[in-house]
Every structure is written in C-alpha cells, then in structure tokens.
C-alpha cells in the first residue's frame, strides 16, 4: 500500500515514458511502411529507435530515480534569486504598507 508501480526496475513516470515511446515508435513504423519505404529500412529504424529508447529510459531511471525527473523539471519554476526592494529599516521594524 502506498508503493509506486514498478516493472523490471522501471519506476513511476519512466514506465509511462517507456510505454508511450514504444507506442509512438510503432505508429511511426506503420506510417513508414504504409508510405512505401523499404521493409528493411523500417525494421532497421524500429530496432535502432527501440533500442535507444530502452537504453535511455533505463539510464534516466538509474540516474534520477523515482521522482528525479519531476524535481528536475520543477527547478525551472524556482527563481534564481529573490529581489527585495524594501528599505532596510522597514525590514527590521517589520512595518506593513
């Protein structure tokens, strides 16, 4: 109870990245095949892209952990520094406007 989803070592959002990536690769493969591109080029692209996706997903999982990608994306919303334009006297006294 309260544990995150895990499959073959992939946790949380990495499962969604993995599944969504494989689904997107399948759609691209089908579109390429229907467009008339050679069967071997489609298979080569599919195998190469799927291998890269698997490696990247497991690499991100190992590097950032379960909640690491969310923390990494949250950094964008933190201010680099805080500007305080109040006078020092007002800061010390704690007066309000």
DSSP file (Angstrom, degrees, kcal/mol; ACC not computed):
  #  RESIDUE AA STRUCTURE BP1 BP2  ACC     N-H-->O    O-->H-N    N-H-->O    O-->H-N    TCO  KAPPA ALPHA  PHI   PSI    X-CA   Y-CA   Z-CA
    1    1 A X              0   0    0      0, 0.0     3,-0.1     0, 0.0     0, 0.0   0.000 360.0 360.0 360.0 129.9    0.0    0.0    0.0
    2    2 A X        +     0   0    0      1,-0.3     2,-0.2     0, 0.0     0, 0.0   0.476 360.0 131.3  84.0   1.7    1.4    3.4   -1.0
    3    3 A X        -     0   0    0      1,-0.1    -1,-0.3     3,-0.0     2,-0.1  -0.601  58.3-115.2 -88.3 150.5    4.2    1.9   -3.1
    4    4 A X        -     0   0    0     -2,-0.2     2,-0.2     1,-0.1    -1,-0.1  -0.415  37.6 -91.5 -80.3 160.0    4.8    3.2   -6.6
    5    5 A X        -     0   0    0     -2,-0.1     7,-1.7     2,-0.0     2,-0.4  -0.465  47.9-177.8 -70.2 138.0    4.4    1.0   -9.6
    6    6 A X  E     +A   11   0A   0      5,-0.2     2,-0.4    -2,-0.2     5,-0.2  -0.998  13.2 176.1-142.1 137.5    7.5   -0.9  -10.7
    7    7 A X  E >  S-A   10   0A   0      3,-2.1     3,-2.1    -2,-0.4    -2,-0.0  -0.939  75.9 -20.9-142.9 119.0    8.2   -3.2  -13.6
    8    8 A X  T 3  S-     0   0    0     -2,-0.4     3,-0.1     1,-0.3    -2,-0.0   0.800 127.9 -50.4  55.0  33.2   11.6   -4.7  -14.4
    9    9 A X  T 3  S+     0   0    0      1,-0.3     2,-0.4    52,-0.0    -1,-0.3   0.205 110.2 121.7  93.2 -15.3   13.3   -2.0  -12.4
   10   10 A X  E <   -A    7   0A   0     -3,-2.1    -3,-2.1     4,-0.1     2,-0.3  -0.673  45.3-163.6 -82.3 133.8   11.5    0.9  -14.1
   11   11 A X  E >   -A    6   0A   0     -2,-0.4     3,-2.0    -5,-0.2     4,-0.3  -0.871  37.0 -37.6-120.7 152.1    9.5    3.1  -11.6
   12   12 A X  T >> S+     0   0    0     -7,-1.7     3,-1.3    -2,-0.3     4,-0.8  -0.037 124.9  11.5  48.6-120.8    6.8    5.7  -11.8
   13   13 A X  H 3> S+     0   0    0     53,-0.5     4,-2.1     1,-0.3    -1,-0.3   0.699 118.0  70.1 -68.3 -19.4    7.0    8.0  -14.8
   14   14 A X  H <> S+     0   0    0     -3,-2.0     4,-2.5     1,-0.2    -1,-0.3   0.833  94.1  56.5 -67.8 -30.4    9.6    6.0  -16.6
   15   15 A X  H <> S+     0   0    0     -3,-1.3     4,-2.8    -4,-0.3     5,-0.2   0.909 108.7  46.6 -63.2 -41.3    7.1    3.3  -17.2
   16   16 A X  H  X S+     0   0    0     -4,-0.8     4,-2.6     2,-0.2     5,-0.3   0.885 112.5  49.4 -69.2 -38.6    4.9    5.9  -19.0
   17   17 A X  H  X S+     0   0    0     -4,-2.1     4,-2.3     2,-0.2    -2,-0.2   0.923 114.3  46.6 -63.2 -43.9    7.8    7.2  -21.0
   18   18 A X  H  X S+     0   0    0     -4,-2.5     4,-2.3     2,-0.2    -2,-0.2   0.944 116.4  42.1 -64.3 -50.5    8.8    3.7  -22.0
   19   19 A X  H  X S+     0   0    0     -4,-2.8     4,-2.3     1,-0.2    -2,-0.2   0.919 117.0  47.6 -65.8 -44.4    5.2    2.6  -23.0
   20   20 A X  H  X S+     0   0    0     -4,-2.6     4,-2.4    -5,-0.2    -1,-0.2   0.885 111.9  51.0 -64.2 -38.8    4.4    5.9  -24.7
   21   21 A X  H  X S+     0   0    0     -4,-2.3     4,-2.5    -5,-0.3    -2,-0.2   0.909 110.5  47.7 -65.6 -42.7    7.7    5.8  -26.6
   22   22 A X  H  X S+     0   0    0     -4,-2.3     4,-2.1     2,-0.2    -2,-0.2   0.894 112.3  50.0 -65.5 -38.6    7.2    2.3  -27.8
   23   23 A X  H  X S+     0   0    0     -4,-2.3     4,-2.2     2,-0.2    -2,-0.2   0.924 111.6  48.0 -64.5 -43.4    3.7    3.1  -28.9
   24   24 A X  H  X S+     0   0    0     -4,-2.4     4,-2.4     1,-0.2    -2,-0.2   0.895 110.8  51.5 -63.9 -40.5    4.9    6.2  -30.8
   25   25 A X  H  X S+     0   0    0     -4,-2.5     4,-2.6     1,-0.2    -1,-0.2   0.893 108.7  51.4 -63.5 -39.0    7.7    4.1  -32.4
   26   26 A X  H  X S+     0   0    0     -4,-2.1     4,-2.5     2,-0.2    -2,-0.2   0.921 110.0  48.9 -63.3 -43.5    5.1    1.6  -33.6
   27   27 A X  H  X S+     0   0    0     -4,-2.2     4,-2.4     2,-0.2    -2,-0.2   0.920 112.5  47.9 -62.6 -44.0    3.0    4.3  -35.1
   28   28 A X  H  X S+     0   0    0     -4,-2.4     4,-2.6     2,-0.2    -1,-0.2   0.907 110.9  52.2 -63.2 -41.1    6.0    5.8  -36.9
   29   29 A X  H  X S+     0   0    0     -4,-2.6     4,-2.4     2,-0.2    -2,-0.2   0.929 110.9  46.8 -59.2 -46.7    7.0    2.3  -38.1
   30   30 A X  H  X S+     0   0    0     -4,-2.5     4,-2.7     2,-0.2     5,-0.2   0.907 112.3  49.9 -63.7 -42.7    3.5    1.7  -39.5
   31   31 A X  H  X S+     0   0    0     -4,-2.4     4,-2.0     1,-0.2    -1,-0.2   0.909 111.4  48.9 -63.8 -41.9    3.4    5.1  -41.2
   32   32 A X  H  <>S+     0   0    0     -4,-2.6     5,-1.9     2,-0.2     4,-0.4   0.915 113.0  47.5 -62.6 -42.6    6.8    4.5  -42.8
   33   33 A X  H ><5S+     0   0    0     -4,-2.4     3,-1.0     1,-0.2    -2,-0.2   0.907 112.8  47.6 -66.8 -41.9    5.7    1.1  -44.0
   34   34 A X  H 3<5S+     0   0    0     -4,-2.7    -1,-0.2     1,-0.2    -2,-0.2   0.833 104.2  62.2 -67.9 -31.3    2.4    2.3  -45.5
   35   35 A X  T 3<5S-     0   0    0     -4,-2.0    -1,-0.2    -5,-0.2    -2,-0.2   0.616 121.5-106.5 -71.0 -11.1    4.3    5.2  -47.1
   36   36 A X  T < 5 +     0   0    0     -3,-1.0    -3,-0.2    -4,-0.4     2,-0.1   0.587  65.0 152.9  99.7  10.9    6.2    2.6  -49.2
   37   37 A X      < -     0   0    0     -5,-1.9    -1,-0.3     1,-0.1     5,-0.1  -0.477  59.5 -81.8 -71.8 147.1    9.6    2.8  -47.5
   38   38 A X     >  -     0   0    0     -2,-0.1     4,-2.2     1,-0.1     5,-0.2  -0.113  33.6-126.5 -52.0 142.1   11.6   -0.4  -47.8
   39   39 A X  H  > S+     0   0    0      1,-0.2     4,-2.4     2,-0.2     5,-0.2   0.872 109.0  51.5 -59.9 -39.9   10.7   -3.1  -45.3
   40   40 A X  H  > S+     0   0    0      2,-0.2     4,-2.5     1,-0.2    -1,-0.2   0.842 108.0  51.4 -71.0 -33.0   14.3   -3.5  -44.2
   41   41 A X  H  > S+     0   0    0      2,-0.2     4,-2.7     1,-0.2    -1,-0.2   0.916 111.3  48.6 -67.4 -41.9   14.7    0.2  -43.6
   42   42 A X  H  X S+     0   0    0     -4,-2.2     4,-2.7     2,-0.2    -2,-0.2   0.924 113.4  46.3 -61.9 -44.9   11.6    0.3  -41.5
   43   43 A X  H  X S+     0   0    0     -4,-2.4     4,-2.8     2,-0.2     5,-0.3   0.926 113.0  49.6 -65.3 -43.9   12.8   -2.7  -39.5
   44   44 A X  H  X S+     0   0    0     -4,-2.5     4,-2.4     1,-0.2     5,-0.2   0.920 112.9  46.8 -60.3 -44.5   16.2   -1.2  -39.0
   45   45 A X  H  X S+     0   0    0     -4,-2.7     4,-2.9     2,-0.2     5,-0.3   0.933 113.2  49.5 -62.1 -45.1   14.7    2.1  -37.9
   46   46 A X  H  X S+     0   0    0     -4,-2.7     4,-2.4    -5,-0.2     5,-0.2   0.920 113.5  44.4 -61.8 -45.6   12.4    0.3  -35.5
   47   47 A X  H  X S+     0   0    0     -4,-2.8     4,-2.3     2,-0.2    -1,-0.2   0.921 116.7  46.2 -66.2 -44.2   15.0   -1.8  -33.9
   48   48 A X  H  X S+     0   0    0     -4,-2.4     4,-2.3    -5,-0.3    -2,-0.2   0.937 115.8  44.4 -64.8 -47.2   17.5    1.0  -33.6
   49   49 A X  H  X S+     0   0    0     -4,-2.9     4,-2.4    -5,-0.2    -2,-0.2   0.889 114.1  49.7 -66.9 -39.1   15.0    3.5  -32.2
   50   50 A X  H  X S+     0   0    0     -4,-2.4     4,-2.5    -5,-0.3    -1,-0.2   0.902 110.9  49.9 -66.8 -39.6   13.5    0.9  -29.8
   51   51 A X  H  X S+     0   0    0     -4,-2.3     4,-2.5    -5,-0.2    -2,-0.2   0.919 111.9  48.0 -62.9 -43.4   17.0    0.0  -28.5
   52   52 A X  H  X S+     0   0    0     -4,-2.3     4,-2.8     2,-0.2    -2,-0.2   0.898 111.7  50.5 -64.1 -40.2   17.8    3.7  -28.0
   53   53 A X  H  X S+     0   0    0     -4,-2.4     4,-2.5     2,-0.2    -2,-0.2   0.921 111.2  47.7 -63.9 -44.4   14.5    4.2  -26.1
   54   54 A X  H  X S+     0   0    0     -4,-2.5     4,-2.3     2,-0.2     5,-0.2   0.939 114.8  46.0 -62.3 -47.1   15.1    1.2  -23.8
   55   55 A X  H  X S+     0   0    0     -4,-2.5     4,-2.4     1,-0.2    -2,-0.2   0.936 114.3  47.5 -61.6 -46.6   18.6    2.4  -23.1
   56   56 A X  H  X S+     0   0    0     -4,-2.8     4,-2.7     2,-0.2     5,-0.2   0.895 111.6  50.4 -63.8 -40.8   17.6    6.0  -22.5
   57   57 A X  H  X S+     0   0    0     -4,-2.5     4,-2.2    -5,-0.2    -1,-0.2   0.937 114.0  43.2 -64.7 -46.6   14.7    5.0  -20.2
   58   58 A X  H  X S+     0   0    0     -4,-2.3     4,-2.2    -5,-0.2    -1,-0.2   0.854 113.4  53.5 -68.2 -33.4   16.8    2.7  -18.0
   59   59 A X  H  X S+     0   0    0     -4,-2.4     4,-2.4    -5,-0.2    -2,-0.2   0.934 110.7  45.5 -65.2 -46.0   19.6    5.3  -18.0
   60   60 A X  H  X>S+     0   0    0     -4,-2.7     4,-2.8     1,-0.2     5,-0.6   0.892 111.9  53.1 -63.8 -39.0   17.3    8.1  -16.8
   61   61 A X  H  X5S+     0   0    0     -4,-2.2     4,-1.3    -5,-0.2    -1,-0.2   0.911 113.5  42.6 -61.8 -43.2   15.8    5.7  -14.2
   62   62 A X  H  <5S+     0   0    0     -4,-2.2    -2,-0.2     2,-0.2    -1,-0.2   0.863 119.1  44.2 -71.6 -35.7   19.2    4.9  -12.8
   63   63 A X  H  <5S+     0   0    0     -4,-2.4    -2,-0.2    -5,-0.2    -3,-0.2   0.928 127.7  21.5 -77.3 -46.3   20.4    8.5  -12.9
   64   64 A X  H  <5S-     0   0    0     -4,-2.8     4,-0.4    -5,-0.2     3,-0.3   0.648  93.3-148.6-103.7 -17.2   17.5   10.4  -11.5
   65   65 A X     << -     0   0    0     -4,-1.3     4,-0.5    -5,-0.6     3,-0.4  -0.238  47.8 -36.8  79.0-170.0   15.5    7.8   -9.5
   66   66 A X  S    S+     0   0    0      1,-0.2   -53,-0.5     2,-0.1    -1,-0.2   0.884 140.6  17.8 -62.6 -45.4   11.8    7.6   -8.9
   67   67 A X  S  > S+     0   0    0     -3,-0.3     4,-1.9     1,-0.1    -1,-0.2   0.271  95.0 105.9-111.0  10.3   11.0   11.3   -8.6
   68   68 A X  H  > S+     0   0    0     -3,-0.4     4,-2.6    -4,-0.4     5,-0.2   0.859  76.3  51.7 -63.7 -40.2   14.1   12.8  -10.1
   69   69 A X  H  > S+     0   0    0     -4,-0.5     4,-2.3     1,-0.2    -1,-0.2   0.879 110.0  50.2 -67.1 -35.7   12.6   13.9  -13.4
   70   70 A X  H  > S+     0   0    0      2,-0.2     4,-1.7     1,-0.2    -1,-0.2   0.904 112.8  46.8 -67.1 -39.8    9.8   15.8  -11.6
   71   71 A X  H  X S+     0   0    0     -4,-1.9     4,-1.1     2,-0.2    -2,-0.2   0.899 111.4  52.1 -66.4 -39.8   12.4   17.5   -9.4
   72   72 A X  H  < S+     0   0    0     -4,-2.6     4,-0.4     1,-0.2     3,-0.4   0.898 112.2  44.6 -64.1 -41.0   14.5   18.3  -12.4
   73   73 A X  H >< S+     0   0    0     -4,-2.3     3,-0.8     1,-0.2     4,-0.3   0.785 107.5  60.1 -74.1 -26.1   11.5   19.9  -14.3
   74   74 A X  H >< S+     0   0    0     -4,-1.7     3,-1.2     1,-0.2     4,-0.4   0.736  87.9  73.7 -72.7 -21.6   10.5   21.8  -11.1
   75   75 A X  G >< S+     0   0    0     -4,-1.1     3,-1.2    -3,-0.4    -1,-0.2   0.822  85.9  65.4 -61.3 -30.4   13.8   23.6  -11.0
   76   76 A X  G <  S+     0   0    0     -3,-0.8    -1,-0.3    -4,-0.4    -2,-0.2   0.803  99.8  51.5 -61.5 -28.8   12.7   25.7  -13.9
   77   77 A X  G <  S+     0   0    0     -3,-1.2     2,-0.4    -4,-0.3    -1,-0.2   0.497  89.2  93.6 -91.7  -3.9    9.9   27.3  -11.8
   78   78 A X  S <  S-     0   0    0     -3,-1.2     2,-0.1    -4,-0.4     3,-0.0  -0.722  82.2-115.5 -87.1 137.2   12.2   28.3   -8.9
   79   79 A X        -     0   0    0     -2,-0.4     3,-0.1     1,-0.1    -2,-0.1  -0.435  11.9-137.1 -69.6 146.3   13.5   31.8   -9.0
   80   80 A X  S    S-     0   0    0      1,-0.3     2,-0.3    -2,-0.1    -1,-0.1   0.884  84.8  -6.2 -69.7 -37.8   17.3   32.1   -9.3
   81   81 A X  S    S-     0   0    0      2,-0.0     2,-0.5    -3,-0.0    -1,-0.3  -0.977  70.0-120.9-152.3 161.2   17.4   34.9   -6.7
   82   82 A X        -     0   0    0     -2,-0.3     2,-0.6    -3,-0.1     0, 0.0  -0.915  19.5-150.2-110.0 129.4   14.9   37.0   -4.8
   83   83 A X        -     0   0    0     -2,-0.5     2,-0.6     2,-0.0    -2,-0.0  -0.868   9.4-169.3-100.5 125.8   14.9   40.7   -5.1
   84   84 A X        +     0   0    0     -2,-0.6    -2,-0.0     1,-0.1     0, 0.0  -0.955   8.2 179.8-116.0 114.3   13.7   42.6   -2.0
   85   85 A X        +     0   0    0     -2,-0.6     2,-0.2     2,-0.0    -1,-0.1   0.245  43.9 114.0-100.1  12.4   13.2   46.3   -2.7
   86   86 A X  S    S-     0   0    0      1,-0.1    -2,-0.1     2,-0.1     2,-0.1  -0.506  75.0-100.8 -80.7 153.4   12.1   47.3    0.8
   87   87 A X     >  -     0   0    0     -2,-0.2     4,-2.0     1,-0.1     5,-0.1  -0.380  27.0-119.9 -69.6 152.5   14.3   49.6    2.8
   88   88 A X  H  > S+     0   0    0      1,-0.2     4,-2.2     2,-0.2     5,-0.2   0.880 113.5  55.7 -61.4 -38.9   16.4   48.0    5.5
   89   89 A X  H  > S+     0   0    0      1,-0.2     4,-2.5     2,-0.2     5,-0.2   0.912 107.8  48.4 -61.3 -42.8   14.7   50.0    8.2
   90   90 A X  H  >>S+     0   0    0      1,-0.2     4,-2.2     2,-0.2     5,-0.8   0.868 109.8  53.1 -67.1 -35.6   11.3   48.7    7.1
   91   91 A X  H  <5S+     0   0    0     -4,-2.0    -1,-0.2     2,-0.2    -2,-0.2   0.904 111.7  44.9 -64.9 -40.7   12.6   45.1    7.1
   92   92 A X  H  <5S+     0   0    0     -4,-2.2    -2,-0.2     1,-0.2    -1,-0.2   0.920 118.1  41.9 -70.8 -44.1   14.0   45.4   10.6
   93   93 A X  H  <5S-     0   0    0     -4,-2.5    -2,-0.2    -5,-0.2    -1,-0.2   0.808  99.1-137.0 -73.8 -29.2   10.8   47.0   12.0
   94   94 A X  T  <5 +     0   0    0     -4,-2.2    -3,-0.2    -5,-0.2    -4,-0.1   0.787  37.8 171.7  77.7  28.1    8.5   44.7   10.1
   95   95 A X      < -     0   0    0     -5,-0.8     2,-0.3    -6,-0.2    -1,-0.2  -0.366  22.3-140.6 -69.5 150.4    6.1   47.5    9.1
   96   96 A X              0   0    0      1,-0.1    -1,-0.0    -2,-0.1     0, 0.0  -0.791 360.0 360.0-109.6 156.7    3.4   46.8    6.6
   97   97 A X              0   0    0     -2,-0.3    -1,-0.1     0, 0.0    -2,-0.0   0.473 360.0 360.0 -71.3 360.0    2.2   49.1    3.8
